[in-house]
């Protein structure tokens, strides 16, 4: 009887603490929304790393525990769901966005052939048909031939972790890509997803993404130099960014493709929260969206985390 009582007491205590931690996480979400709303009110036309939301590794003590976490710009990354967008360049039949992804793969040391194969496989994964985009692509027939068969999604990715299911994505390639990519929800069912990368919130470690946007015409070292010279409160506009000497040189022959794919403000933010209470840990990943009225709302919440 004593043993059973102790077990039930321990179990009940854990459930209570998990429930309390969940409510702390929801409270932290409210604080994030308040911070984002204030930053947007202070600067509606720009989102940059000098704002309050971008303060890393914040810690808030609470009764019997602590809340930790940070907020990331949901557009300081390559949106995998936008891979089929953009017009082809003169040098390649690939859509511009797919070409960016291919160069991003090469920037993280994937050889060109494998990069081409992975790019076409991802294009097939997110499109809505069963037709191969090229001989390097992969649809249901390829995935069904595996030892553990499954089907291609033929729709947008919900989480970056789904990338591991795409033909050619090894664990090593996934780890190298993860800090540089994201999977944002489409604005409407069947709507074309546009690529918009916020150049004001790219961190120095994401220089390979800036290089890839120029299809390799800007080296990773040059991209790092550009990011290191960025004003503390970010570039005032895309037009200002495009006048930088290194940018103008790298943009030769690309027309307005890069300009259409970058921005200085963001509409998606991701909070990664961890609540610790004694031996109980609860982790949340929450996606926020800035609406047309500049108010921020929660659009997706994931329990557990995926670091």
N, C-alpha and C positions, 0 to 999 in steps of 0.2 A: 504494500500500500504506500509506504514511504517513497519507494523508488518511482512508482507511477506518479505520485503527487509531484515529486521534483521534476520529472520529465515534462509533465503538463504545465507546471509553473514556468519552466525554462521556455517551452514552446510559446506559451501565451505572452511572455515578456518579449520574445523576439517579434511576434506578430504586432504587438503594440508599438514597438520601436520602429518597425518597418512602416507601419501606418503613419507614425509621427514624422518619419523621415520623408515620406511621400508628400505630406502636407508642407514640410519645410521646403521641398523642391518646388512645389506649386507657388509658394510664397516668393521663392527666389525668381521664378519666372515673372511674377508681377513686378519685382524690382528691376529686372532686365528691361521689361516693357517701358517702365517709367523712365529709365536711363536713356533708352533709344529714342523715346518720344521727345525728351528734352534736347538731345543732341540734334535731332532732325529739326526741332523748332529753332535751335540756335543757328543751324546751317542746312537749309533745305536743299541747296544745290550741290553740296559736296559731302561725301563720307570719307573720312580719313583716320589715320592711326593716332592722331593727336586728340581724338574725342574720348569721352569718359568710358564708353562701351568697350574701347580697345585696351583698357588697363588689364594686363595679364595676371593670372594666378591670384585672383581675389579670394580672401578668406574672411568669413563672417562667423564669429562665435554665437551660438544659440544655446538655449537651455539643454544641458546633457549632451551637447554635440557641437558640430561645426559644419558650415556650408562652404564648399570650395568650388571654384570653377572659373571659366572665362568665356567670352563671347568672340566668335569669329565671323568675319564677313563672308556670307554665303556666296558672294560673287568674286571673291579673290581666288578664283580657281577656273578650270576648264569644265564647263557643264557637259557631261557625257551625253545627255539627251539632245544636245544641239548638234551632234556630229554630222547630221545630214543636211545642215543648213549652209547657206552661202553659195555664191556662184563659183564655177571653176576658174582657175588661173590659166594664163597662157602656157605655163610650163607643165601643167598636170590636168588630167581629166577629173581629178578628185574635187568635190565641193571644197570651198575654202576652209570650212570648219574641220572637215575630215583631214585636210592637209595639215592644219595646225596640230591636230592630235597625233598624226604620223611624226611630225617634227618634234613634238613633245616626247614621244617614245624614244626617238633617236637621241634627244637631249639627256635622257636618263640611261643612256648606254644600251639601248636595244638596237641590234643591227637593222639595216634598212629593209631587208626582205621580211624579217619577222615583224617589223613595224608596219609594213604594208599589209601583211596578212592579218594582223590584229586589228588594224583600222577597218578593213573591209568586213571582218567578222563582227565587230561592234556595230557597224552600219547595218548589217543584216539583223543583228540582235534587236535593235530598237525600231527598225522600220515595221510596217504593218502587213507586209506581204511575205510570201514564201519563195520569192525569186532571189537568186544570188545577185549581188551587185557586181561581182566579178568572179573569176575562177578561184580567187583567194578567199572568198567569203565563206560563210557557214550558215546553213539553215537546218531545219528539223532532221533531215536525212543524216547529216554528219553527227549531230548530238545523239540521235537514236542508235548510232553504231557503237557508242561507247559501252564500256563494261557495265556501268550504271547509267542507263539511258535517261534522257530528259528532252524537253522541247525548248526551242528558242522562245524568248518572251514575246517577240513581235510587238513590242510596246516599250514605253519609257521605263528606265530604271527607277526604282523607288529609293534604293540605297546604294552607295558606292560599293559595298561588299558584293553586290551582284556581279560586279566586274569579274570576279573569280570564276564565274560560270562560262565566260566567253572564251571561245577557242583561242589558244595561244597565251592566255594570261596565267603565267606561273605565279607562285607565291612571292618569288623574288621581284618580278616585274610589278606585281600589285603593291608591294611595300614601297617601291620607289615612286610609283604613281600616286599613291594615296594622298600625300600632302598637296598635290597639285590639281586634283580633280574633285568634282562634286556631281550630284544628281539632283537637280532642281525640278520641282513639279511643273508640268506645262500649265500655262495660264488658262487653257480651256481644253476640253476633250478634242483630240485630233488636231489641235493648233500647232503651227510650226514654231519650234522652240528657237529663239534667237540667242546667239552667244553674246554675252555682255560681261566683260572682265573689268573689274574696278582697278585701275592702275594706281589709285591712291592708297589702296589697302594691301597690295602685294608686298610681301615681306622679302627680305634679301634672299632667303633660302628658296624663294619661288622665282628667281631669275630665269630658270629654264623655261618657264611658261611665257614670260615676256619675250624671250628669244624665239620661242615657237610661233608666237603671234606674227612675227615677221618672216616666218617660213625659213628660218635659219640664216637670213641675211643680216641678222644682228646676233653676234656671238653671245655666249652666256656671260663672259667677262664684261662685254659692253653693256649687256642688260643689267648686270650687277652695278656697274658704274652709274647708269641712269637712275636706278633705284636709290643708290646712296646719295645722289645729288638732289633727290626730291625734296621740295620744301616741307617744313615741319607740318604745316596744315594742308599739304597736298597741292597738286596742280589745280589751278582755278577752273580749267576747262580742258576738254579733249583737244581743242584747237591750240591751246598753249603747249600741251605735251607734244603735239605734232611738229612744233617749231624747233625742238631741240635738235642740235646738229646730228647726233648719233641716230636719232629717230628718222630724220629726213633722209639720211644716207641709206638706212636700212629699208625705208619704204619705197625705194626706187622700183618701179614696175608693178607695184601692188595696188595702185589706184587708191580708192577709198575703202578697201576691204578691211584694213586694220582699224581705221577710224570708225567704221560701223560696228566693230566688235569690242570696243572698249568704252568705258564710261568713267566718270569721276564721282558717281553716287551709286548707292546700292539699295536694293529692295528686299533682299533676303539676308537673314542673320541666323547664326546657329550658336546656341548656348550649350556648353558641356558642363554639367553640374554633378558634384559628388557630395553626398551627405553622409557623415560618419557619426554614429551614436553608439558608444561602447564598441561592441564587436560587430555591429550591424553597419553595412555599407549599402547605399542606394545610389545608382547612377542614372542620370537622365540625359538624353540629347534632344533638345527642343529646337524646332525650326520656326522662326518668326518671319512674317511678311509685312513689309511696309505697304499700306494700301494707298489708293489714289488720293485720299484725304490726308495722307501723311501720318496716319495712326497705325501703330504696330499691333498685330494680333498673332496668336499662336495658330499655326496651320498643321503642325505635325509634332508628335511626341513619341520618343522611343525610350523604353525602359532598358536598363542594362548597359548601354554603351557599346561601342565597337572599335576601341583603340587597338 
